[in-house]
């Protein structure tokens, strides 16, 4: 078995995936046609050529423009199914996907159309692939906390089908402390908490996410390594980091994959995982991210298996499901030796 095949077959969970960021140009054009929506690109090739980013905000500008083609419940179902098909081919057996309701409700799309479409796609993926999934409602941090509270209220009828809330979009200038009260409200409703921090923002944003938001999982977290005390704390507490190598490269968080810190994270005892973030925009799905990290940093199969193990340990699955996935992972690794 080649390492390429080993990675594809490696049972894994994906914990950092923005479903809107899996909108491939082909589907974007198909939905634009179906919904009679004008988009600022003449071809699939032109869309791909536009995916040249030097910073997070450059990406977000195109990301939000692309989301305009998502109009109906069927659109969101098709978007989810397209992602799950690719994830299943990459060995994903469980995914915890983020969605940005404000991106859609601010365009006049009903919250129910968004979530019911995603839930339908999730159910179909489980029936088709045996791939389980959970939903994370992400607040847009460039908007204010009042808007986040309104979104949490709108989610009320579906809270039993939402597992966590998150915090994404423009990090710089929008520290986690801005959302402390709404995260406390979400916790009181029984939701788990995750947040993007330490991608472009400083280590202080990670401290805020830990101490003011009380997060259960840290999205990205790369810049935590700049602070040895913070790194030791994350390792000691077993905090999961959802690292996204190709995203880090595309957004210039690292200048080359040979300089990515994923192996440093593992050596420091951090529960690091590998994920694809916004794969349609960043050049690859989860197996591509594993391969890029392996090639760039010389990761061996034991490293790759540890990253997959961490993905199950860091998931919001119940203990018995985690144990079952770990047993399957161990058997796969043993059989590949």
N, C-alpha and C positions, 0 to 999 in steps of 0.2 A: 504494500500500500504506500503510495506517495504521500508526502506531507500535505499536498494539495487535497488529496482525497481524505486524508485523516481529518483535516479541518472541516471539510464539508460534512463528514459523517459524525463529527464530534457532537454529542448531545449538549445543547446549551440553551440558556435563557437570554432574551434580549430585554434589557431594563431601561434603555434610553433611546427611544424612537419616537419622533414627532410624526404622527401619521400624515399630517399635511406635507411634511418634508419627504414623503415617499411618492409624491405626485410626479411621475415620469412625464417627459414632454409628449410622448405619444398619447397618454391618457389625458393630458392637459388639452391637446388639440381635439381629441374625441369628445370630451365634455364641453368644450367651447362650441363645437358644432352642434351637439345635442341640445345645448341650452341657448344657442344663438348669442354667445358672449364674444365680444371683440377682445383679442389679446394683442399685445404690442410686439408680436413676433410673426414672421411670415412662414417659418418652417421649423421642424424639429431641430435641424442643424443650427438655426439661428438662436434657438433657446439654449442649446448646449454651449454655443459660443459665448453667450451672455454670462455663463456660470464661471466668471473669473472674478474672485473676490480678494480684497486685501484686508478686510475687516468684517466683523459681525454685521454691522449696519448695512454694508453693501449687499450682503446675502439677504438680510431681512427685507430689503426693498423689493427684491425680485420674488421672494417667498410670498409676501402678502399680495403681490400682483397676481401670481399664479393661483392663489386660493380663490380668486374671483370666479373661476369656472365651476366651483363647487356650489351647487344651488339646491339640490333636492336630496331626499333621503336615499334614493338610489345611487346618487353620485358618491355619497359617503360610504355606502355599502361596497360599491365597486372599488373605491380607493382602498378600503381595508382589505378586501379580498386580493387585490393585486399585490399588496405588501405581504400578506400571509403566504401566498403562493411562493414568493421569493424567499421568505424566511424559512419555510418548510424545506425548500431545496437546499438551504444552508445549514440544516441540522437544528434549527430552532424548534424546541418542543414546548416552550412557554414564552410569552411576550407580555410585557407591561407597557402599553402604548400610551403616549401623551396626546391629548388633543387640546386645541386652543379655541374654546367656544366664542370668546370675544372677537376673534378674527372673523367669525361668521355672523354672530348676532349684530355686530356693529354694521354689517352690510344688509341687515334686514332679514337674515335667514333665521328661522325659528330654531331655538335650542333643541326642541324635540326632533326636528329633521336631522340635525347633526348626530345626536347621540343614538337615536333609533337606527339610523343607517349604519353607524359603527357597530352597534350591538348585533345587528343582523349579520354583518360581515364576520364578526367574531364567532357567532354561533355556526355559521356556514363553514368557517375555517376549522373549527373543532370537529364538525361532522366529516369534513373532507380529509383533514390531515391528522386529526387527533391532537392538534395544537391548541393548548389552553391559553387564555389571555385575561388580562385585567386592564381597567381603564384608569388613567390619571388625568384629572382635570387640571390644566395648567393656566394660571393667571398670567396675563401679559404685564410685565413689570414696568413698561413704559407708560402704562395707564395708572390711574390713582387707585388707592385702596377702596374708595367708595365703589368704583366700578367692579373691583374684585368681590366685594360684599354682594353686589347686585347679581353677579354671576353665580356665586354660591347659593343665593336664594333661588335663582332660576333653576338650579340643579336639583332642588328639593325633591321633586317626584321621582328622580332617578338615583338618589343617594345610595340606595341598596345595591346598585349596579356600578357604582364608582368606588374604587378602593383607596384612592389617594388624591391629594391636590399637590400641584407643583408650581414652580415659578420659573418663567423663561422669558425670552425676548431680550432686548438691549440691557446688558448687565451694567456697564459703566454709567455712573450717575443715578443708578436705581438700586441702592443697597437693600439687602434683605429686611433691615429694620423697618422699612417703609410698609411692610406687610405683616407686622407682628400680630396685630389684632385679628386680622382675617384668618391667619394660620391658627391662632388660638381657638377661634370659632369653629374652624374645620375640625380641629382635634376634638373639640367638645361634641361634635356630631359623629365621632367614631372613625374619622378618616385618618389614614396615614399621611405623612408629610415628607415631601422631597423638594429640593430647590437647586437650581443652577447657581453655582458659586465657585469662584476661583478659576474661571476660564479666562476671561479678560480682566475681571475684577481682582483686587488684591487679596492676600490671605485674611485681612480683616473681614471681608465679606463671608468667608467660610466661618470665622468665629461667630459672626452675627447669625448665620444660618443655624449653627449649632446651639447658641446660647439664647437667642431671641426668638427664633422660629421653632426650635426643638425638633429639627428634622430627624427622620428615620433613615434617610439615604441621601448621599451627596452626589449631585450630577456634575460631572467634570471633576473639579477639585485639583487640577494640575498644579496651580500655584500654591497649594498647601505645602509643597516641598520646599518652598522658600523659607519656611518657618519650622525649625527643627522641633520646637515644643508642640506645635500644632500637629506635625507629622506623627510624633510619638503618641499624642492623644488619640488621633484617628486610628492608629494601629492598636492601641491598648483597648479602645472601646469597640473594635470590630466594625467600625463604620464602613459601609460599602461605598465605593467610588465608581460611578458609571462613566468610564473613560471612552472617548470616541476618537481613535487615532486619525482616520482620514479627515474628519471634521477639523481636528487640531491642525492638520497640515494645510487644508484648504483655507482656513481662516487665519493662517499665519501665527497660531499659538505656538507652533514649532516651525522652524525653518526647513527641516528635513526629517524624514522618518528615522534616519540614523541618529537623530537627536531626541527622539521621543522618550519620555521618562517612564514608560510602562514597566520596564524591567527594574528600574530604581524603585518604583512603587512596591513591586513584589518583594524586593530585597529588604525594604523597610518594614515589611510585615503588613502592608496595607491590603485590605480586601478589594483589590482593583478588579474590574470587569471590563470587557470589550464590547462595544456597541456601535451602531451605525448612525445615530443622531438624525440626520436628514439625508438619507442615502441617495435620493434622486439628484440632489444638488452637490453632494460632496464626493461622488465618484465611486460609491460601492456600498453593498449591503454587508451584513455582519461577517460572513466568511471572508470577504475582501479585506475587512479591517483586521481580522486575525492574521491573514496572509501578509498584509503590509507590515504589521507590527512584528511578525515573526522574521520576515526578511530584513527589516530595518534594524532590529535589535538582536537578531540571532537567537530568538526564543526556540527552545526545544519542545518536544512533545510533552514533557512533564510540566513545563511552563504553561503550555496551551491548555492542558488538562486542569491545571490549577485555576486558570482564568475562567474556564467553564464551571468548575466546582464553585468558585466564588459567585458566579451568576445565579446559581440555585440558592446558595446560602444567603445572598442579598435580596432574593425575591420576597414577595409578600405572600407566597404560598404557605399553606399550613405545614407543620413539621412532618406529617406522614408523607405528604406529596414530595417535599424536599428530599426526604430519605429515599423514596422510591427513585427519584431522578438521579440521586448520587449513586445508587446501586447500579443503575443502568449505565451511567458514565464510567464507573469503575470497571464494569464488565467489558465495555467497549475499549477502554484503554488497554486492559489486560489482553484482549483478543488481538490487538494491533501490534503487540510486542513481537 
